[in-house]
Amino acid sequence: METETQIPSEVQPGILATALKAQLAGARAAGLDTQQLLLDSGIDPVRLDDADCRIGREKVASLLRREWDLLGDESGGFLSRPWLPGTFAMMGHALLSSPNLRRALARSGRFVAMVCDDLHIKLVEDGEEARLLIHHSNRRQLPNQIFVESIAVIWLRFFSWLIDRTILLERVHLAFPPPDYGEDYSDMFPCRHYFHQRETCLVFSTRYLQMPLVRDEQQLGEFLARAPECLLTQYKSDNSYTGRVRRMLQQQDTVENLSLDGVAARMHTSPQTLRRRLKEEGNSWQDIKDSVRRDMAVYQLKQQETAVAEIAERLGFSEPSAFNRAFKKWTGLAPGAYRDKYRNNAGR
């Protein structure tokens, strides 16, 4: 499943009731009276049975805080060893001295390993592509999809805040089927979505990893004082020129269908202005095009039987050898070797 359409978070009317209902699975399993919890948070429990109903973000934040306090667990009952209140804040303080995003993400993985036994977060770099793997062994045997997705969203938004840059995802892989609240995925993950995968991971460009953390202790304290409200929406709405250009290219069968001039015309600006805006955001037309090409190439190599030469042609490469060189730069492997590695791993 792929999703390119994004609704800016500031116009989202609230959290879908189906998502909130799924989130309460851990609390119910821990013996908490979730009906009373909802009432105490100003939410009519009957509303959770309405698939199209949305609950205001402030009420959801109030419910989450109350749930965590009653359980003494910031994981909402999904972990075998609770995250005691203040665990996430302690991790935030431990990350501030990291020189860049790479070290901060690696440090967060080590921190998580120290405080719980069944959640694992790991940063993997392949060529120009970074993957943040999130695995929950689910020892309590709960319907845990919403928990894993929430961890992914929290890491994406919190670390974007730490570097004061929206980390633009290439794609997200989910080791789950599409959920009932799938219409909110464009808000959760503004990129392509692939379900039924072997692992859950966020995929983004390694160029973000060298970016420095720019927050201090005071700013972190103010951020934490607004949690979890500040984590229920994107760090910054992705109305950037980079994000808009990416979405236009992703909607094409062939990247070469759109030129810089064509994209600029759609955005009611000049090519010169668009180039300047992208440069101000730390990107270029070629960088974005290569990013989308890489995403399309990986998808076609994994999911389809399309010949490498045909993939190269679809992506606008003049000859397969040029595509081979580019793909090896992106991922560290030639296209054929990448496909073989994926198939061998899938067969295990």
Disulfide bonds with the S-S distance in Angstrom:
none
